């Protein structure tokens, strides 16, 4: 479906070098902050105390979060689980307090704010569990990247696989660079958003590569650069509709989803914006510089096959 159609191809590849220099500088800055500042990992990765409390009425998460924060805890995760009356609280490790002392202090403060609260469960999550989660997350990221490379190499050609993976890693590193620079909390939900962005970005790259392959088949007199420009231009209407709709949904989570979904939606917002950019100016440009051509996607017809389809083949005059 197209709301509008652009009649003249936009010369995207004419400015590919400039945009890729900007991308490289942004990527380098993101790596710099990842190395110097590092990620601000959540309790799920660093370890801490997990409390589960229950209220007789639906819990006011904003009030609960404010009560716990007033005790001096900076990195607190407060969210519902099961029902609206059940609340889970994740507290970071405190050097001068044990897990039992933390739970007692927090429960006392909660009872002062709402006498109807009661403790259901409390446990300590050690840093070792957090390290295992981080390692499992890195493994998941590596498997996703490997799967994407194999898929693109089979469906298209190795040049497209290399171009798409570089573009996708570009998106992932920039997202993590934002979290390192602003020291936003990097949780399992954010890691899930990063993995979702990988799939989202590769989907955009695949659609553009499909349009480029179609253009190679239809326009045999076009140069590879002209074919790439045509493929991207033909996809603009679809990109605006698809990504615009997705971004509206993500922005609604960012603005109205509360603190629990805030950083998850923030990672998706950054990833969608840079995913569109990288699919057009990074993936397509790298494929162009790798020398992609018609023969990489379309097998040339052999002369023998042509003779078989020629009604005059083998005729004797």
Helices and strands as residue ranges (DSSP letters): G 12-15, H 16-36, E 40-41, H 43-46, E 48-54, H 61-69, E 77-80, E 86-92, H 99-113, E 118-125, H 127-155, H 158-182, E 185-186, H 188-218, H 224-234, H 236-256, H 258-277, I 278-283, H 284-289, H 294-297, H 303-309
